[in-house]
Amino acid sequence: MASETPQNGAASETASPVVSFVAFKPQLFVEAPKANDAVVFYKNAFAAEEVSRSLNAKRKADQELPLVLSAELKIAGASFLVADTVDDSAKLVKSGGNGVVFCLESENIEAAIAKAVSAGAVAEGEVAECEGACGGGRVGKVTDPYGYVWQFCTPAKKAVGDVEA
Amino acid sequence: MASETPQNGAASETASPVVSFVAFKPQLFVEAPKANDAVVFYKNAFAAEEVSRSLNAKRKADQELPLVLSAELKIAGASFLVADTVDDSAKLVKSGGNGVVFCLESENIEAAIAKAVSAGAVAEGEVAECEGACGGGRVGKVTDPYGYVWQFCTPAKKAVGDVEA
């Protein structure tokens, strides 16, 4: 009698794309043009350390200072971002019902969104180039079932003077 | 002629109390009793890792499961907390205008609050024992000039199975 090859327990599964994140950063939107004041406040109040800052190159004539697209601060080794609300971010913030967006940096934004959507999140718009959001580069977002907005972006490029975590 | 003792440049300053933070964690409030669902979602959607969880011991008769006081999750080495809204947190969330509170862990809560207030924040209530908020223990909070709520608490006690950052 021929012996059958024993079946291993592990069933063949359709592998979902590997999604990994290199950073998680809450982004706090502040009514423009107060983001600079907010950065100063967080430094004074919580001894936050400024890691980097990107400014909006398109300055309106009546603005004394360019708007802050994203300033990265650190407290206790953890990063958060402060940004002036601009047209897009105002929409984004309204869609989340609050002023905070959670940024997740990943090399594979489409796979990250697909995984989140398959878990119950709702995709918001298309993945697009978006200057200054999180680390800049390509950005996509989802709203989770609890009303929070999660923004996926390509990893932040290290600026001169960046502090390693 | 007697030589005068040279004056050092450093003027005598009134030293402000040293405030340092050991952790920064956004806390996401979720309409009770959905925090457990939210934790499952964040695991499925973002491969978040659960570090610890504290439950409300006071379970109401009509509740099948105790409410989540605070579940700590990690993505990309960064921690965030998920909690069911309860009476106190609902007030706290309303006062901040959104569902997110930023927790800062410090051994010296009073000094941290004093420093934040001197920088322009508004203290909210008194420092009090507060089970489950952030790491538990003593808790105080302030609202910053931009509407965000910052909660100071004594450092989280490491639970069995905690993963070091």
Interface residues (C-beta under 8 A of the other chain):
Chain A: V19 S20 F21 V22 A23 F24 K25 P26 L28 V30 E31 K34 D37 A38 F41 Y42 N44 A45 F46 A47 I75 A76 G77 A78 S79 F80 G97 N98 G99 V100 F102 L104 E105 A112 K115 A116 A119 G120 A121 D144 P145 Y146 G147 Y148 W150 A165
Chain B: V19 S20 F21 V22 A23 F24 K25 P26 L28 V30 E31 K34 D37 A38 F41 Y42 N44 A45 F46 A47 I75 A76 G77 A78 S79 F80 G97 N98 G99 V100 F102 L104 E105 A112 K115 A116 A119 G120 A121 D144 P145 Y146 G147 Y148 W150 A165
